[in-house]
Amino acid sequence: MVMAEGRFHQSMDQKPSAMAEFARFLGSLMIPTVLLLAAAVAGFLDRDTPVSLIGSLEAIGLQFDPGSWFTLGHLWVFSLFLLVNLIGRRHGASVTFASILAAACILAGVWAYAVLGDAHVVMPADMIAALSERTMVLAVALSVSVGLLVNTIVFDLVRGRPWWKAPLLAPLFGGAVMVVLFHALAGGALAGDFSDRAAAHFGIVVFATLFMLVVYHALRAIIQPRSGYGGA
């Protein structure tokens, strides 16, 4: 009885405190949040850079032109979906959700400082002007944020065996939501018809998802799931 009681007290003493668990949770957020912020900033910096790869398809007889609205910045958005899937594989949905929200809050603070504060001291005028285009900023911010959150939910729901199911379905559902929201919210700020833009954009989402699946598979051996997050 004494031995059993001793084992019981020992196990209770070894159980991490709530503060320790919270501190570990915050620590696990740092790298994912920084990576998401870096990809988002890169996408903003490349917002006006044309995608030469798509234009070069004409050289091999393929006619595919999504429109002038599609830039290298949109390709960086796909890297956000890949990062979210890798974060989900490693840490699970809770850390993934928290890192998305943390990055979104930091970026919202930067936007508020640029539009409402004295950002001209540290930001060039063209960046401030781009951030002041509220229709496009709202369209990008909401569509990408909601798309990433949907991606996270789908990934967590279907993760398991086979391994490819979660990283395949999650970007397709999340990307579809992003496409619809982006083109609906952008409206007249973009040239062309909504259905044409959305169809071309989703076609790119499908190709990007297949490419991300290959990259995800290559990184599976490096990024191992923490205890309790096996499967995908």
Salt bridges, closest charged atoms under 4 A:
GLU5 OE2 - HIS9 NE2 3.54
GLU21 OE2 - ARG24 NH2 3.06
ASP48 OD2 - ARG47 NE 3.92
ASP126 OD2 - ARG47 NH2 3.94
